[in-house]
Amino acid sequence: MSPTITAFAQSPDRGRGLARDMRVRWALEEVGQPYDVRLVSFAEMKEPAHRAFHPFGQIPTYEDAGLALFESGAIVLHIAERHAGLLPNEADARARAIAWMFAAVGTVEAPIIDLQTAMFMERDKPWHEERLPLIKDRIRDRLGELSRRLGDADWLDGAFSAGDLMMAHVLRRLSVSGLLDEYPNLAAYVARGEARPAYQRAFADQLAVFTAASSG
């Protein structure tokens, strides 16, 4: 039996590969694990049947052999621990890769989500114009620190790992803001992730869902 993940039936990112099921798809493609996808509407996400798998009514979820998981980072970690290819064998290197996974979703993504919220949901607020530069400066602080740490390396800690998968996808959320272009080594880092065959397969599968929904 293949694992089953959930994804948006109609993704708000319009097929740009930004929804968080993309991280899970990418991880499964990297380890060569076939999977099934169950598409859910926004209404279905808030119903008890889906909340039984994700208490916050979001996507993605992951089901496999009686195990049900939510939160993309936890799902990717489970995949990486179960299959070879996303975590180093050496214990310390493995721990560092996991630390980068947490850094991606806990440290770097938080201000990026703040920016998206401000851009798309708070435009009508009287404090919008004052708040926006503050959020962007917080993002620049994180990007500057990450840029210095990455330097001219291809990946964050040796070979590509689940830490890079999570970080590259988080950084992709800045694609429309122009902020990533201020840090050429980070832009190149994301491009390397996007060039991986596993990423390309995952992106094509997610895009196909949007294309089908748009033409239906």
Protein Blocks (a to p, Z undefined) as FASTA:
>chain_A
ZZdddddfbdfklonopafklmmmmmmmmnopacddddddfklmmpmklmmmmmnopacd
ddeehiacehjklmmmmmmmmpghjacfblklmmmmmmmmmmmmmmmmmmmmmmmmmmmm
mmmpmklmmmmmmmmmmmmmmmmmmmmmnmmafbfnlpadfklmmmmmmmmmmmmnommm
mmmklmmmmmmmmmpmklmmmmmmmmmmmmmmmmZZ
